[in-house]
Amino acid sequence: MDFSILVNYTPYILILGGVIAISWFLEKIVKPVPVVGTPASILTKIMSFFGFFAGIILIITGAAAWQTHAPQVDTYTIYLLIIAGLVLILRPIKDFPWAALLGLIAGGLSAGAVYFFFPLPETVLGISAIWVYVIIFLIPAVIVYMVFKFIEDVLKLIGTLLASKPVTLIVGFVCIAQGILLLLDKNLFTILFA
């Protein structure tokens, strides 16, 4: 699938990602306002829900710009796309027990495969078949859990840092500023580092 078309919409994707990243801040600002507060609060919750998918789009756009060497997207903007995508993706992922889920799936698939394709007799070496199935379930489940628990903890650490409120606020405002400047044929990083 060709994602290079997303590179043409980089400014809009940056602005969308930035607004979603700072949606919690916007909610805090407008919540006390009587007429605007409740609808804006509902809108920001909906935007936060789609943040995961916006993060995926940001990362795909960054990868497509990197791969196609798009002249309108500089290296700093590519980094910004990827970092903003990670901020939005890791926010909901960091609290989900992925290692346990993958361990259960691996153990269940292993025990199910043995049960359906290589059924055991009533007893194996004097041990009831049910206990053999439990062992067949536990061994891959524990191995997969231990491997992915380390990865999950690393992602949780990175997610805690990247999804912290000060980082999301800074990344969100930089995304919005860069997106607006790209629409005006300017570049925030050229202005800052010139």
Backbone as CSV, one residue per row, in Angstrom:
resi,resn,N_x,N_y,N_z,CA_x,CA_y,CA_z,C_x,C_y,C_z
1,MET,0.840,-1.181,0.000,0.000,0.000,0.000,0.885,1.244,0.000
2,ASP,0.529,2.203,-0.798,1.337,3.403,-0.944,0.822,4.500,-0.012
3,PHE,1.631,4.812,0.999,1.250,5.845,1.969,1.891,7.191,1.656
4,SER,2.581,7.291,0.517,3.265,8.537,0.205,2.288,9.687,-0.037
5,ILE,1.028,9.377,-0.310,0.036,10.445,-0.495,-0.180,11.220,0.802
6,LEU,0.049,10.553,1.937,-0.107,11.235,3.232,0.907,12.364,3.402
7,VAL,2.048,12.245,2.736,3.094,13.263,2.863,2.577,14.618,2.379
8,ASN,1.702,14.605,1.367,1.140,15.858,0.856,0.255,16.560,1.885
9,TYR,-0.267,15.806,2.842,-1.159,16.360,3.862,-0.461,16.516,5.210
10,THR,0.853,16.559,5.210,1.623,16.656,6.456,1.196,17.816,7.343
11,PRO,0.986,19.027,6.817,0.582,20.120,7.718,-0.725,19.833,8.449
12,TYR,-1.692,19.287,7.727,-2.994,18.996,8.335,-2.893,17.868,9.358
13,ILE,-2.080,16.878,9.041,-1.884,15.761,9.970,-1.184,16.245,11.230
14,LEU,-0.213,17.144,11.071,0.469,17.715,12.242,-0.501,18.509,13.112
15,ILE,-1.320,19.333,12.488,-2.282,20.130,13.259,-3.274,19.228,13.977
16,LEU,-3.779,18.216,13.281,-4.711,17.272,13.913,-4.063,16.562,15.094
17,GLY,-2.848,16.068,14.902,-2.143,15.391,15.987,-1.866,16.323,17.149
18,GLY,-1.501,17.562,16.856,-1.240,18.528,17.913,-2.483,18.855,18.710
19,VAL,-3.604,19.047,18.027,-4.857,19.351,18.732,-5.279,18.172,19.605
20,ILE,-5.117,16.961,19.099,-5.474,15.789,19.905,-4.529,15.659,21.091
21,ALA,-3.245,15.952,20.894,-2.278,15.840,21.997,-2.587,16.824,23.123
22,ILE,-3.080,18.016,22.783,-3.368,19.010,23.827,-4.847,19.037,24.196
23,SER,-5.616,18.045,23.776,-7.056,18.051,24.044,-7.363,18.094,25.537
24,TRP,-6.529,17.446,26.347,-6.760,17.493,27.806,-6.614,18.920,28.320
25,PHE,-5.685,19.676,27.742,-5.460,21.063,28.145,-6.632,21.945,27.701
26,LEU,-7.105,21.722,26.479,-8.252,22.483,25.982,-9.491,22.218,26.833
27,GLU,-9.650,20.965,27.270,-10.795,20.629,28.124,-10.724,21.384,29.451
28,LYS,-9.539,21.471,30.032,-9.383,22.201,31.295,-9.683,23.686,31.131
29,ILE,-9.356,24.243,29.970,-9.587,25.669,29.740,-11.079,25.964,29.585
30,VAL,-11.797,25.161,28.784,-13.189,25.476,28.470,-14.199,24.841,29.416
31,LYS,-13.782,23.941,30.285,-14.723,23.271,31.173,-15.466,24.239,32.096
32,PRO,-14.804,25.262,32.665,-15.533,26.172,33.546,-16.550,27.068,32.838
33,VAL,-16.430,27.220,31.516,-17.350,28.085,30.786,-18.705,27.382,30.696
34,PRO,-19.795,28.028,31.172,-21.082,27.345,31.280,-21.650,26.817,29.960
35,VAL,-21.681,27.623,28.927,-22.341,27.211,27.689,-21.456,26.288,26.856
36,VAL,-20.172,26.583,26.803,-19.252,25.855,25.946,-18.652,24.638,26.638
37,GLY,-18.610,24.646,27.959,-17.879,23.632,28.720,-18.287,22.203,28.448
38,THR,-19.577,21.890,28.536,-20.020,20.502,28.391,-19.837,19.977,26.971
39,PRO,-20.283,20.690,25.928,-20.039,20.161,24.570,-18.553,20.035,24.244
40,ALA,-17.760,21.010,24.694,-16.320,20.947,24.436,-15.692,19.781,25.171
41,SER,-16.162,19.500,26.379,-15.647,18.367,27.149,-15.947,17.052,26.438
42,ILE,-17.157,16.930,25.896,-17.523,15.715,25.151,-16.679,15.605,23.886
43,LEU,-16.494,16.724,23.196,-15.688,16.727,21.969,-14.243,16.333,22.245
44,THR,-13.654,16.823,23.338,-12.264,16.472,23.644,-12.134,15.008,24.040
45,LYS,-13.145,14.434,24.679,-13.100,13.002,25.004,-13.152,12.163,23.723
46,ILE,-13.956,12.593,22.760,-14.019,11.891,21.473,-12.676,12.013,20.753
47,MET,-12.086,13.213,20.789,-10.782,13.406,20.147,-9.715,12.544,20.809
48,SER,-9.751,12.434,22.129,-8.772,11.596,22.830,-8.928,10.137,22.436
49,PHE,-10.167,9.709,22.212,-10.410,8.324,21.807,-9.745,8.035,20.460
50,PHE,-9.809,8.989,19.544,-9.215,8.796,18.224,-7.723,9.116,18.204
51,GLY,-7.167,9.472,19.349,-5.750,9.798,19.429,-4.852,8.650,19.035
52,PHE,-5.225,7.428,19.408,-4.432,6.250,19.060,-4.309,6.127,17.540
53,PHE,-5.438,6.290,16.844,-5.443,6.154,15.389,-4.722,7.328,14.732
54,ALA,-4.865,8.510,15.311,-4.122,9.670,14.795,-2.622,9.454,14.972
55,GLY,-2.221,8.819,16.078,-0.814,8.498,16.296,-0.275,7.558,15.233
56,ILE,-1.087,6.575,14.862,-0.677,5.651,13.797,-0.504,6.407,12.484
57,ILE,-1.431,7.312,12.181,-1.338,8.095,10.946,-0.093,8.981,10.969
58,LEU,0.205,9.576,12.131,1.409,10.410,12.244,2.673,9.598,11.971
59,ILE,2.761,8.415,12.559,3.953,7.572,12.365,4.052,7.106,10.914
60,ILE,2.924,6.722,10.326,2.941,6.283,8.922,3.362,7.432,8.012
61,THR,2.863,8.634,8.300,3.249,9.802,7.495,4.738,10.082,7.641
62,GLY,5.251,10.008,8.870,6.683,10.204,9.088,7.521,9.169,8.351
63,ALA,7.079,7.912,8.408,7.817,6.843,7.715,7.748,7.016,6.197
64,ALA,6.581,7.419,5.697,6.445,7.633,4.245,7.306,8.806,3.790
65,ALA,7.347,9.876,4.593,8.194,11.026,4.232,9.665,10.643,4.277
66,TRP,10.027,9.821,5.232,11.414,9.358,5.347,11.788,8.505,4.136
67,GLN,10.880,7.607,3.760,11.156,6.678,2.677,11.204,7.378,1.318
68,THR,10.300,8.329,1.093,10.234,8.981,-0.215,11.173,10.173,-0.321
69,HIS,11.820,10.553,0.785,12.706,11.728,0.806,11.981,12.951,0.252
70,ALA,10.793,13.198,0.785,9.959,14.299,0.311,10.653,15.633,0.560
71,PRO,10.768,16.459,-0.472,11.476,17.738,-0.305,10.715,18.732,0.577
72,GLN,9.365,18.624,0.625,8.597,19.571,1.410,8.599,19.239,2.901
73,VAL,9.118,18.072,3.269,9.157,17.660,4.678,10.614,17.435,5.070
74,ASP,11.115,18.291,5.962,12.516,18.173,6.370,12.679,17.103,7.446
75,THR,13.904,16.832,7.808,14.209,15.771,8.769,13.601,16.050,10.138
76,TYR,13.649,17.298,10.587,13.085,17.631,11.893,11.575,17.402,11.928
77,THR,10.906,17.685,10.833,9.459,17.452,10.766,9.163,15.961,10.790
78,ILE,10.004,15.175,10.148,9.834,13.717,10.198,9.976,13.234,11.638
79,TYR,10.994,13.726,12.348,11.160,13.357,13.756,9.952,13.787,14.578
80,LEU,9.451,14.977,14.294,8.281,15.477,15.020,7.066,14.594,14.762
81,LEU,6.864,14.172,13.517,5.755,13.272,13.189,5.852,11.964,13.972
82,ILE,7.042,11.403,14.028,7.225,10.118,14.706,7.065,10.276,16.217
83,ILE,7.645,11.330,16.791,7.529,11.540,18.240,6.082,11.814,18.626
84,ALA,5.391,12.657,17.861,3.987,12.946,18.153,3.140,11.679,18.023
85,GLY,3.443,10.861,17.024,2.730,9.595,16.882,2.944,8.686,18.074
86,LEU,4.186,8.599,18.543,4.467,7.776,19.726,3.764,8.309,20.960
87,VAL,3.727,9.634,21.103,3.029,10.235,22.251,1.569,9.816,22.250
88,LEU,0.930,9.871,21.091,-0.495,9.537,21.025,-0.751,8.037,21.113
89,ILE,0.151,7.221,20.598,-0.052,5.767,20.647,0.231,5.212,22.035
90,LEU,1.299,5.687,22.671,1.701,5.099,23.945,0.817,5.527,25.111
91,ARG,0.034,6.589,24.953,-0.823,7.029,26.049,-1.818,5.942,26.460
92,PRO,-2.613,5.357,25.534,-3.533,4.306,25.981,-2.877,2.934,26.136
93,ILE,-1.798,2.685,25.393,-1.185,1.355,25.418,-0.464,1.082,26.728
94,LYS,0.098,2.108,27.341,0.969,1.888,28.495,0.243,1.299,29.697
95,ASP,-1.074,1.377,29.741,-1.815,0.867,30.894,-2.458,-0.494,30.646
96,PHE,-2.257,-1.076,29.481,-2.892,-2.352,29.171,-1.899,-3.493,29.397
97,PRO,-2.312,-4.596,30.033,-1.385,-5.716,30.304,-1.161,-6.604,29.077
98,TRP,-0.364,-6.123,28.131,-0.125,-6.847,26.887,0.584,-8.175,27.103
99,ALA,1.521,-8.223,28.036,2.289,-9.450,28.260,1.369,-10.579,28.720
100,ALA,0.461,-10.279,29.623,-0.464,-11.305,30.113,-1.380,-11.789,28.990
101,LEU,-1.867,-10.865,28.186,-2.748,-11.240,27.081,-2.025,-12.127,26.072
102,LEU,-0.805,-11.731,25.691,-0.042,-12.539,24.733,0.347,-13.893,25.320
103,GLY,0.655,-13.927,26.622,0.953,-15.195,27.280,-0.242,-16.129,27.268
104,LEU,-1.417,-15.599,27.570,-2.638,-16.424,27.528,-2.920,-16.936,26.117
105,ILE,-2.714,-16.086,25.139,-2.949,-16.514,23.753,-1.969,-17.610,23.350
106,ALA,-0.686,-17.436,23.678,0.319,-18.453,23.314,0.046,-19.769,24.021
107,GLY,-0.269,-19.707,25.309,-0.569,-20.933,26.049,-1.821,-21.615,25.533
108,GLY,-2.857,-20.816,25.266,-4.108,-21.388,24.755,-3.946,-22.016,23.382
109,LEU,-3.187,-21.346,22.503,-2.951,-21.914,21.175,-2.142,-23.206,21.251
110,SER,-1.157,-23.239,22.141,-0.337,-24.457,22.284,-1.173,-25.618,22.808
111,ALA,-1.910,-25.386,23.883,-2.736,-26.458,24.450,-3.831,-26.868,23.470
112,GLY,-4.418,-25.883,22.770,-5.463,-26.202,21.791,-4.930,-27.007,20.626
113,ALA,-3.729,-26.661,20.145,-3.138,-27.398,19.029,-2.868,-28.848,19.414
114,VAL,-2.339,-29.057,20.601,-2.076,-30.433,21.052,-3.397,-31.174,21.246
115,TYR,-4.387,-30.520,21.816,-5.674,-31.175,22.082,-6.375,-31.588,20.788
116,PHE,-6.373,-30.710,19.773,-7.112,-31.009,18.553,-6.319,-31.811,17.530
117,PHE,-4.999,-31.586,17.437,-4.224,-32.250,16.398,-3.454,-33.475,16.893
118,PHE,-3.096,-33.503,18.168,-2.372,-34.634,18.748,-3.031,-35.018,20.069
119,PRO,-4.250,-35.522,20.050,-4.947,-35.820,21.302,-4.185,-36.863,22.129
120,LEU,-4.140,-36.608,23.425,-3.415,-37.482,24.343,-4.346,-38.575,24.864
121,PRO,-3.763,-39.724,25.223,-4.592,-40.761,25.858,-5.008,-40.310,27.269
122,GLU,-5.814,-41.123,27.939,-6.314,-40.790,29.282,-5.187,-40.472,30.257
123,THR,-4.117,-41.249,30.202,-2.974,-41.001,31.084,-1.685,-41.042,30.266
124,VAL,-0.742,-40.204,30.658,0.568,-40.171,30.039,1.577,-40.373,31.155
125,LEU,2.277,-41.533,31.114,3.241,-41.898,32.154,2.617,-41.849,33.544
126,GLY,1.370,-42.268,33.640,0.685,-42.306,34.923,0.113,-40.974,35.375
127,ILE,0.230,-39.936,34.534,-0.295,-38.610,34.866,-1.549,-38.389,34.036
128,SER,-2.586,-37.843,34.644,-3.835,-37.574,33.938,-3.569,-36.601,32.786
129,ALA,-4.273,-36.804,31.680,-4.071,-35.985,30.478,-4.378,-34.511,30.746
130,ILE,-5.317,-34.245,31.641,-5.657,-32.847,31.924,-4.463,-32.090,32.481
131,TRP,-3.655,-32.752,33.314,-2.469,-32.090,33.877,-1.391,-31.874,32.815
132,VAL,-1.313,-32.781,31.869,-0.365,-32.610,30.768,-0.785,-31.408,29.917
133,TYR,-2.099,-31.272,29.672,-2.586,-30.105,28.936,-2.314,-28.801,29.701
134,VAL,-2.453,-28.846,31.013,-2.162,-27.661,31.832,-0.687,-27.294,31.713
135,ILE,0.186,-28.297,31.741,1.630,-28.042,31.601,1.928,-27.503,30.203
136,ILE,1.275,-28.085,29.186,1.464,-27.610,27.811,0.975,-26.168,27.682
137,PHE,-0.049,-25.796,28.435,-0.524,-24.417,28.435,0.454,-23.492,29.164
138,LEU,0.928,-23.919,30.330,1.730,-23.048,31.194,3.117,-22.738,30.639
139,ILE,3.782,-23.709,30.057,5.169,-23.496,29.610,5.255,-22.376,28.566
140,PRO,4.527,-22.439,27.442,4.633,-21.314,26.498,4.038,-20.018,27.058
141,ALA,2.988,-20.129,27.879,2.378,-18.920,28.437,3.375,-18.171,29.310
142,VAL,4.104,-18.886,30.144,5.068,-18.244,31.044,6.254,-17.683,30.251
143,ILE,6.732,-18.431,29.272,7.870,-17.955,28.470,7.491,-16.683,27.713
144,VAL,6.345,-16.700,27.033,5.903,-15.520,26.274,5.647,-14.356,27.229
145,TYR,5.053,-14.630,28.379,4.791,-13.569,29.357,6.091,-12.917,29.816
146,MET,7.098,-13.728,30.137,8.360,-13.163,30.631,9.055,-12.318,29.560
147,VAL,9.037,-12.788,28.317,9.680,-12.039,27.244,8.961,-10.707,27.020
148,PHE,7.641,-10.769,26.924,6.890,-9.555,26.624,6.700,-8.653,27.833
149,LYS,6.873,-9.178,29.037,6.774,-8.323,30.228,7.908,-7.302,30.225
150,PHE,9.097,-7.717,29.830,10.212,-6.785,29.739,9.910,-5.695,28.710
151,ILE,9.426,-6.116,27.530,9.095,-5.153,26.486,7.976,-4.229,26.960
152,GLU,6.988,-4.798,27.634,5.872,-3.999,28.155,6.357,-2.969,29.174
153,ASP,7.270,-3.378,30.054,7.795,-2.441,31.056,8.602,-1.312,30.405
154,VAL,9.370,-1.645,29.369,10.125,-0.611,28.663,9.167,0.362,27.980
155,LEU,8.125,-0.177,27.316,7.142,0.686,26.671,6.377,1.521,27.688
156,LYS,6.110,0.931,28.857,5.408,1.673,29.905,6.268,2.830,30.411
157,LEU,7.567,2.594,30.542,8.476,3.660,30.965,8.532,4.772,29.919
158,ILE,8.710,4.391,28.664,8.746,5.379,27.590,7.403,6.098,27.484
159,GLY,6.305,5.322,27.609,4.972,5.912,27.537,4.700,6.868,28.673
160,THR,5.192,6.546,29.868,5.011,7.436,31.005,5.736,8.753,30.783
161,LEU,6.925,8.673,30.202,7.673,9.904,29.922,7.042,10.690,28.780
162,LEU,6.735,9.999,27.669,6.215,10.698,26.500,4.767,11.151,26.670
163,ALA,3.986,10.414,27.430,2.578,10.763,27.582,2.321,11.637,28.805
164,SER,3.385,12.121,29.432,3.181,13.029,30.561,2.599,14.338,30.039
165,LYS,1.880,15.022,30.893,1.173,16.224,30.454,2.102,17.318,29.930
166,PRO,3.249,17.593,30.577,4.114,18.636,30.005,4.647,18.272,28.614
167,VAL,5.004,17.004,28.419,5.538,16.586,27.119,4.459,16.652,26.046
168,THR,3.243,16.167,26.364,2.174,16.214,25.364,1.808,17.659,25.017
169,LEU,1.870,18.530,26.005,1.561,19.941,25.753,2.589,20.565,24.819
170,ILE,3.868,20.322,25.097,4.935,20.879,24.253,4.865,20.293,22.843
171,VAL,4.755,18.971,22.752,4.700,18.315,21.437,3.469,18.774,20.669
172,GLY,2.340,18.887,21.354,1.118,19.328,20.691,1.232,20.725,20.116
173,PHE,1.752,21.672,20.914,1.893,23.042,20.426,2.934,23.142,19.303
174,VAL,4.009,22.366,19.397,5.009,22.374,18.319,4.401,21.810,17.035
175,CYS,3.595,20.750,17.147,2.929,20.181,15.962,1.999,21.200,15.316
176,ILE,1.207,21.880,16.134,0.277,22.873,15.593,1.047,24.009,14.923
177,ALA,2.079,24.501,15.595,2.871,25.605,15.026,3.543,25.187,13.726
178,GLN,4.139,24.002,13.706,4.813,23.529,12.489,3.807,23.310,11.360
179,GLY,2.638,22.760,11.692,1.612,22.547,10.667,1.139,23.849,10.055
180,ILE,0.899,24.846,10.889,0.459,26.148,10.384,1.558,26.798,9.535
181,LEU,2.791,26.730,10.021,3.899,27.323,9.260,4.136,26.604,7.935
182,LEU,3.944,25.278,7.905,4.085,24.553,6.640,3.010,24.978,5.640
183,LEU,1.813,25.272,6.142,0.762,25.773,5.250,1.128,27.144,4.669
184,LEU,1.925,27.908,5.404,2.366,29.235,4.948,3.720,29.178,4.238
185,ASP,4.172,27.975,3.888,5.461,27.742,3.230,6.639,28.215,4.081
186,LYS,6.511,28.072,5.356,7.589,28.378,6.303,7.907,27.088,7.053
187,ASN,8.924,27.154,7.911,9.298,25.982,8.687,9.770,26.443,10.066
188,LEU,9.161,25.890,11.090,9.509,26.263,12.464,10.973,25.973,12.764
189,PHE,11.458,24.858,12.293,12.833,24.459,12.610,13.853,25.313,11.868
190,THR,13.501,25.778,10.668,14.381,26.701,9.963,14.439,28.038,10.699
191,ILE,13.299,28.462,11.230,13.249,29.714,11.995,14.060,29.585,13.276
192,LEU,13.904,28.457,13.971,14.598,28.268,15.262,16.089,28.041,15.116
193,PHE,16.480,27.283,14.090,17.882,26.884,13.973,18.637,27.652,12.880
194,ALA,18.048,28.722,12.376,18.731,29.490,11.321,19.804,30.387,11.893
